[in-house]
Amino acid sequence: MNFSHALKWSVVLLAPLTLAWKVAIPPTGYHPDHSRQAISEFLERNGFDVVVSAEYVNYEAIIRATRASCRLVIAELTPDGSNRDLIRALVGDTDRHLVVFRGNLYAQQPITSTVIHSLWSKFLRGLGLIRDIRPVLAVGANSTCDIEAMPWSELAR
């Protein structure tokens, strides 16, 4: 009997406290347009002409950027890697494919890292401690692009 009274009192005391926390610090919702805008601004700072395409593949907007003979196609990937072949379907077999995550380049998506980062970021965002989750980007480039030399770490900030 004592256990049930203690449980009831802890619920009575903790419920208003948790509700007050949620009201005091409301989480900001993830907005994919913010991510697309940051990517577009990054590409423009690096001399690219950017077009956020009206074309959607798997509910993801495609960003196309060109500079001289360099052509990029960029899309946001899901943390679990379920749409990782997205860019490969959009660009030809002769083009290169890389994944950008937290400012680093990868040949393949580091799924374990991206899932853990996504879950942790969602938890922190729910507490109101962070605003945005860093995206996982698939980048397709033609052979004339030197995408390894681009300052991708700017996107990690």
C-alpha positions in Angstrom: 0.0 0.0 0.0 2.8 2.4 0.8 4.2 1.9 -2.7 1.0 2.9 -4.4 0.7 6.1 -2.3 4.3 7.0 -3.1 3.7 6.5 -6.8 0.5 8.6 -6.7 2.2 11.5 -4.9 5.2 11.4 -7.3 2.9 11.6 -10.3 0.9 14.4 -8.6 4.2 16.3 -8.0 6.0 15.5 -11.2 3.2 16.0 -13.8 2.9 19.8 -13.2 6.7 20.1 -13.2 7.1 18.4 -16.6 4.2 20.4 -18.1 5.7 23.6 -16.8 9.0 22.6 -18.5 7.3 22.0 -21.8 5.5 25.3 -21.7 8.6 27.3 -20.6 10.8 25.9 -23.3 8.8 24.9 -26.3 10.8 22.9 -28.9 11.2 24.5 -32.3 10.0 22.3 -35.0 12.3 21.0 -37.6 11.8 22.9 -40.8 13.5 21.5 -43.9 13.4 24.9 -45.6 15.9 26.2 -43.1 18.3 23.4 -44.0 17.9 24.1 -47.7 18.4 27.8 -47.2 21.7 27.1 -45.3 22.9 24.8 -48.0 22.0 27.3 -50.8 23.8 30.1 -49.0 26.9 27.9 -48.5 27.0 27.0 -52.2 26.5 30.7 -53.2 29.4 31.8 -51.0 31.5 29.2 -52.8 30.6 30.7 -56.2 27.8 28.4 -57.3 24.6 29.3 -59.0 21.9 27.5 -57.0 18.5 26.3 -58.0 16.3 24.6 -55.4 14.3 22.4 -57.7 10.6 22.0 -57.7 11.5 18.4 -58.3 10.9 16.2 -55.3 12.2 12.7 -54.9 11.0 10.7 -51.9 9.6 14.0 -50.4 13.1 15.6 -50.6 13.7 18.8 -52.6 16.7 18.5 -54.9 19.3 21.3 -54.9 21.1 21.8 -58.2 24.2 24.0 -58.3 26.6 24.9 -61.1 29.9 26.8 -61.4 31.7 26.9 -64.7 31.8 23.2 -65.8 31.1 21.9 -62.3 27.6 20.5 -61.7 26.3 19.4 -58.2 23.1 17.7 -57.2 22.4 17.7 -53.5 19.6 16.1 -51.4 19.1 15.5 -47.8 19.2 11.9 -46.7 17.3 10.2 -43.9 19.5 9.3 -40.9 18.6 5.6 -41.3 19.9 5.5 -44.8 16.6 4.4 -46.4 17.0 6.9 -49.2 20.8 6.7 -49.7 20.5 5.7 -53.3 18.6 8.9 -54.1 21.4 10.8 -55.7 22.6 7.8 -57.6 19.2 7.7 -59.3 19.5 11.4 -60.2 23.0 11.5 -61.6 24.7 9.3 -64.1 27.0 6.3 -63.4 30.0 8.4 -64.5 29.4 11.0 -61.7 30.9 10.8 -58.2 28.7 10.3 -55.1 29.7 11.5 -51.6 27.9 11.9 -48.3 28.5 15.0 -46.2 27.8 14.6 -42.5 28.9 17.1 -39.8 31.4 18.7 -42.2 33.1 15.4 -43.2 33.0 13.6 -46.5 32.2 9.9 -46.7 32.1 7.5 -49.6 29.1 5.8 -48.0 26.6 7.1 -45.4 27.9 6.2 -41.8 24.4 5.0 -40.8 25.3 4.2 -37.2 26.6 7.7 -36.6 23.8 9.4 -38.4 21.1 7.4 -36.5 22.7 8.0 -33.1 23.2 11.7 -33.9 19.6 12.1 -35.0 18.2 10.4 -31.9 20.4 12.4 -29.6 19.6 15.7 -31.4 15.9 15.1 -31.3 16.2 14.5 -27.6 18.1 17.7 -27.1 15.7 19.6 -29.3 12.8 18.3 -27.3 14.4 19.8 -24.2 14.9 23.1 -26.0 18.7 22.9 -25.8 19.3 22.9 -29.6 17.4 24.4 -32.5 18.3 22.3 -35.6 19.5 18.9 -36.4 22.5 18.8 -38.8 21.4 17.2 -42.1 23.0 14.3 -43.8 23.6 15.3 -47.4 24.0 13.2 -50.5 26.2 15.0 -53.1 26.5 14.0 -56.7 29.1 15.8 -58.8 30.4 15.5 -62.3 34.1 14.7 -62.8 35.2 18.3 -63.2 34.2 19.2 -59.7 36.8 19.3 -56.8 34.2 18.8 -54.1 36.8 17.4 -51.7 38.4 20.9 -51.6 35.1 22.7 -50.6 34.8 23.9 -47.0 32.0 21.5 -46.0 32.8 22.0 -42.3 31.0 25.4 -42.6 27.7 23.4 -42.8 28.5 21.7 -39.5 28.2 25.0 -37.6 
